[in-house]
Amino acid sequence: MSIRHTIKLHGTPREIGRQQGEAFANEIYRCYEFYCLREGKTPDMLKPSVVKYLEERCPRLAEEIEGIAEGAGMSYQQMLLYNVFYATSGCTPVYFRNTEVGPIVAQTLDTEPIEQEVNIVKHVRPDEGYGYLGISFVGTVWAGNCINERGLCGAGVSASPKDVRHEDGTTGSIIWADIVQRAETIHQALEITRSHRIIGKGGCSILCDATGEAMLIEKSDQKRVALPIEGEFAFSTGYESGEIEPAPDPEALQAKDARRQTIRDLYERGEIEFSLEGMKKLLSHHAEHPGSVCRHEPWQIGHPTTQSARIMIPQQKKMLISDGPPCRAPFEEFKL
């Protein structure tokens, strides 16, 4: 599959899930094999506290997962397990306050090749809550990169805190799916984020709403650090506030630091143009290893590489998505 695979989903959570499950049953089972069975994960390993948390705190998302399972001919427990796996990514979210199309938020998607193949664009119209346009893994309730009907959008990078909780809460991807259907401003999004308990990987997200107001939120299981964005430009490659200690991973941290320095150097030299085309150029920028923004050179084989880039235009409820590295693949336009 590629981003040319889109689906319109509507109705109750169960109906939305069933529609997706029926449409992509083969692909969903392939993903379940790759992310769960290949890793030796089985439904009996799913913590009861994780299931209880999801069903009590996000009942509509639990119902949607049940619908996906029904449509795909799989069990509810299998789909629960699949929906709480932790995707690895080294993405780079970026925010421009003022362009010819208003504020924009974008990111590269640095993953394994299979993860690009199994992304789908979803136009979701639930019977309750806000509709949204998003791109995420097939078979999940995740919203991924998205814009909801109120103009709230977000981009992010995963980050590993030093200490990780695995048993009492839910994943950042599921929390974001809860947010986009319930929040219309970044302040409401922050309130929902703080109300949840995160398990697994943390991350850093840039959120923007239709007013252009933006915020960088760093998240771990223990902390939420909210940093209002006041200037014309912001980006993130990982924890930077100093309030969350990252896990000791020298190779990953070196790559994050190198990309951070690349983008800072471009900005300080005045080489970033604050326009839609300027964003595409930044997302496509290549530098010496390991500081490239667009990362898919031969020396990166065996590591997550840039499979796609996404640009969200909240005032137009529109997304631009590249089916491949942004330095060589055209952007396709999708509108809510």
Buried (B, 14 or more C-beta within 10 A) or exposed (E): EBBEBEBEBEBBBBBBBBBBBBBBBEBBBBBBEBBBBEEEBEBEEBBEBBBEBBBEBBEBBBBBBBBBBBBBEBEBBBBBBBBBBBBBBBBBBBBBBEBEBBBBBBBBBBBBEEBBBBBBBBBBBBEEBBBBBBBBBBBBBBBBBBBBBBBBBBBBBBBBBEEBBEEBBBBBBBBBBBBBBBBBBBBBBBEBBEEBBBBBBBBBBBBBBBEBBBBBBBBBBBBBBBBEBEEBBBBBBBBBEEEBEBBEEEEBBEBBBBBBEBBEEBBEEEEBBBBBEBBBBBBBBBBEEBBBBBBBBEEBEEBBBBBBBBBBBBBBBBBBBBBBBBBEBEBBEBEB
